[in-house]
Amino acid sequence: MAANDSLRQLVERDQDHECDGFGTGRVCVRVVAVADLPTRFGAFRIVAFWNNRDGKEHVAIVHGDVVGAPEVPVRLHSECLTGDVMGSLRCDCRDQLQEGLLAIRREERGALLYLRQEGRGIGLINKIRAYALQEQGLDTVEANLALGFRDDERDYAVAAHMLHSLGIRSVRLITNNPEKIRQLDIHQVKVVGRIPHVIPPNDCNRFYLETKARRSGHYIDFLGNPHLVEQSDQVVVEGMPDPVANAS
């Protein structure tokens, strides 16, 4: 069965889907739409999910045929308006998103789940409040705690259900965050391997990344590559060099 057909069939399958849900919030999702997504990093399919918890609209960006496939390379990416859209240098989110898309495209198949969990789950306004506290000398963890939140409020139950809905039961997770591995394991998504996802720091985000490693246990090695191909922001069009081919 062609990859496109297998994804489209999920929409029909999920029309009346209801289940007990995942996690303490009993999150239930269903596949509601599938479409082509040509990008500067190549051609993907985009899968839209409805969820019963908070009305947030999560999506999966898919390369190749992932339905029913084992050991699928998967990146869980939480929304970051300031980084993903505006190119903020205070974090590494845009580079992580772009490198994640390149990483799954290098493989035979893969998926990137784009999760609406802005600011580690505290929301956009509170993230800006946290930025202001960081400018007064607090690190990322201290700023979140000062606002009354945990270090990281993100919940990957919805991601686990999305993976189950896509027929993905085992993954090679593209991450530096051990909490993602732990939560997927709780929700019966088998993590059979980890693909490091280290982004070279810049002068504006080095302390932020060091805090993630020191305070949150992220696996980050600051002796990584000094430059990534996707940081050149090169658009993929006919006749231009392929960033994936040049990244090896």
N, C-alpha and C positions, 0 to 999 in steps of 0.2 A: 504494500500500500504506500502511495506517495506521501511524503511528509505533510504536504498541504492538505490532502484529504484526511489524514488521521487527526490533524488539528481541528479541521472544520467539523468533523464528526463529534468532537467534544461539546460543541455548542448545542447540537441536537440532543446529545446524551444528557446534558445538564439542565434542560429546560425546566424540569420539575424537581431538580435535586434539592433535597433537604436532609441534613444529618444532625447528629448530636453535637457536632462541632469539635474543635480542637482547643485545648488550653483552658485556663480558668474563665476566659471570656466566652467560651463555647463558640468560637468563630467557625462559621460555615461559609464557604465560598462556592461559586459556580462560574463556569466559563460562559461568557455571554457574547463574545465577538472575537473574530480572528481576521487579520488583514495583513497585507504585505507592508513592510517597512523598509524602504530603501534609505540607507544612511551613508554618511561620509566614510564609514568603516565597512561598508558592504551591505548586501541584502539580507534582511531578517524577516521573520514573521512576528507580529505583535498579538498577544493574547490578552484580552481584557477580562477581569474578574469582578463580579459583584460580591459583596460580603454583607452578612447580616448583623455585623457588630456596630459599625459606626458610619456606614455609608461611604467610606473611603474607597477609591477606585484604584486598585493595584493592577499591574500588568506584568507579563512575562515577555521578554524579548528572546526569541528562539532561533537557533541556527541548526539546520538539519532535522532529522527525525528523532525526537526525544521520547515520543510516546512508547512506553513499554521498554525503553532501552535501559541497560544497567550502567552504573558507574559514569553517569553524565556529569561533565564539568558544569558547575553551577556557581554563580555569583549572586549573593543577596545584597542588594544595594538600597540603602535607605535614602529617601528624598533629601536633597539639600539645595534649596532655591538659590542661596547666595553662591554656592560653589558650582553646582551643575549648570545653572543658567547664566549667572553673572561672572563666573570665573574668579571668585574670591580666592585670594592666596592665604587666607587664614586657616584653611583646611586643605585636605588632599582629595576632597570628594569628586571634583570634576575629573581629575586624573584617574581616580579609582574607577569611575563610571566608564570612561573611555578605554582604559586598559582592560577592564572587564569585558567589554564588547569585543575588543581585539583578541582577547584570550580565548573566548568561546568560538570565535571565527577561525582561529588557527586549528581547532579540533574538528573531527568529523561531525560532531554535534555538540550542542551546549545550550544553556539557558541563563539569562540574567533576569532576576526578579526585581522589579522596581517597586519598592514598598513605601507607602505614604507615611513615613515616620520621621518627620522633620525634626531636626535638632536632637537626635537620639531619643525621640519620642516626646519631647516637651513642647513642641510646636514652634512656629516661626517667631512669634512675639517674644516668647520666653528665651529663645535662642539669642535674640538681639539683646535682651536683658543680661543674659549670661556673658555675652561679648563685653558689655559695659563693665561688668564685674571683673572680667579678665583684664581689662585695661587698668583696673585699680590694683592688680597684682595677684589675683586669684588664678589658679589653674582651672582647667575644664571641669574636673571633678568637684573642686571646692565651689565653683560658681553654681553648678547644678544643685549641690547640697544647700547652698545659701538660699536658693530659690524654693527650697522645700521638696526637691526631687531627689531621686536616687542618681547615682553616677550615670546609669543608662536605663532609660524607661522603655526601651524597645522590647517588643514581644514578637517572637518568630513563629508563633502558632499559626498565624495566617499564611506565612511562607511555607510551612510544612504542609498545610492543606492544599495550597496551590501546587506544590510538587506532587502530592498524591493525586490531585485532579488531572495533572499532566501524565500520570502513569509512571512517574519517576520515583523509584523506591530506594535507589542507592546513588550517591553522588560523590564526585571528587570536588570538594568545596574550595572555591577560590576565596581565601580569606586569611587574615592575620588574627582574627578574633575568636578565641576559644569558646566564648559564650554562644556563638552561632552553632558551633559543633554540638555543644551540650544540649541546646534547645531542640535541634533537629533530632538528636538521638532520643530525647524524651517523647517526641511525637512520631516515632517509628519511621524516620527517614534515615537510612543507614549511610553514614559518612565513611567511605572506604579509603579516602585519602584527602590530603590537604595540598592545595596549590598555593604557594606563597604569593602575596599580592602587595609587595613593598613598593611604595612610591618615593622617589628621592625627595628629601625635604627642601624647602626654600627658606629664606631668612624669616619669612612671616609665619610659617607653620611648624618650624622645627620644635619649638617648645610644646606645641599642641601634640605632635607625634610622640615626643619623648614622654609626655604625660600619659598617653594611651599605653605606651609600653610599661612605664614605671608604676602607674596607679591602676590600670585596668587589665594588665596582663597580656596585652597584644604582642604577637610575635613579630617584632619589627627589628630589622637589622639596618642600621644607618650607613652601612658600607655597601649598599646596593649600587645599581647602575646610576651614573651621574645624569643620565638623560634618557627619556623614553620617547619612542617615535611619535606617540599620540600627542605629546606636548607641542609638537610642531603645528598641530591643528590642520593637518593636510586633508583636504577634501578628496574623496575617491571619485574621479570621473574618468571617462574613457580617454585613454592616451596619457594619463598621469601615472606615476609609480604607485605600486600597491604597498600601503603601509604595513600590511601583515607580512608580505614577502620580505620587506626590508627590515623587519623587526627581528628576524632570526639571526 
